[in-house]
Amino acid sequence: MKKLTFMFIAAAAFALTACSGRGDSSEAAIPAGESSQRIDYFASHGWEVEEISERAVTIPSDFSAVYEEYALMQDRQGLPLRKYAGRNAKLFVYEVKNYSPDSKKMLAELLVCDNTAVASMVYSEDSGSIKLPVS
């Protein structure tokens, strides 16, 4: 009986840790090294996209207020942006094909470091008057 009680307590502790929602080390890595993986990532959330650019960027070590807002969006999506602060990455930008509120052109971006998606967002081309999480 003691063994069964211990197993139940251990399982409950694991479940609480896994479901805490903090996203620190429990987030699953999203592979994004290949073009098809990046497009599949957007498609899995209902976005139809076409790649329009790619460029090398450095994720800031210290986040400005604007970048902190971006980081909070990534936290809510379970993406590990903070873990990659100060690292070199690639920023892929896509045109969104299946969403255009008020006829605004929408773009999607995916920040990739070590072939892993670390940040994403959908936004309007007009200086980002609309900003949405991908998920």
Disulfide bonds with the S-S distance in Angstrom:
none
